[in-house]
Amino acid sequence: MNAFLKKTIFFSISFCMCAQFLCADFRVYPRMITPGSPPDNETVFFEFEDFDDPKPELKIYDINGREVKMIPVSPSAISLGWRLVWDGRDEDGNLVPPGVYIYQWKKASKSVTGTIVIVR
């Protein structure tokens, strides 16, 4: 079996498992942002439904698996309609370099992982 077919099968299985428990409650848009440019495409939004999990987590990693940013769920997220925002900055407030970044949303014992592209 070639590598493309293996990746396609893995994606299909992951997507089906994800759809059963979380994806309907979690949306990410846009998947490509240009931080530091005109304000119409500087941030990515993570929207989620109201739930009772006391400690949900959203983390952003670079392509090498290094944690770039941890975005806490706070009262401001609730006031935004259960929305978290990432502005393409790391924990120190610096704009991250262009490239592919991985987000991981954890809710109870379940998680969703996907990608975001930073372009300049």
Residue, then its C-alpha position, 0 to 999 in steps of 0.5 A: m500500500n502506498a503512503f498516500l493511500k495509508k494517509t487517506i485511510f488514516f484521515s478517513i478513520s480519524f475523521c469518522m471517529c472525530a465526527q462521532f464525539l466532538c467535531a460537530d461541537f468544534r469549528v476552526y476558521p479560517r485555516m490560513i491566516t496572515p498575522g501582522s497584515p491587514p486586519d481582515n485575516e489576522t486571526v483564527f477562531f476556534e468555536f465550541e459548544d457550551f459544555d460542562d468540561p471544567k478544564p478544556e485545552l487548546k494548544i498550538y504546536d509548530i510542525n516539529g511538535r514544539e508547543v508554541k501557544m496554550i490558549p486558555v478557556s476563560p470567561s472572555a471566551i464564554s463572553l465571545g460565544w464560546r470562541l477562542v482566538w489565536d493571533g499567530r503569536d507565541e507565548d512571548g507575544n512574537l509573531v510565529p514564522p510562516g508555516v504549518y501549525i498544529y492545533q490540539w483541542k482536548k475536551a475531557s478524554k477526547s481530542v481533535t487535531g488539525t492544521i493552520v497555515i501562517v502566510r506572509 
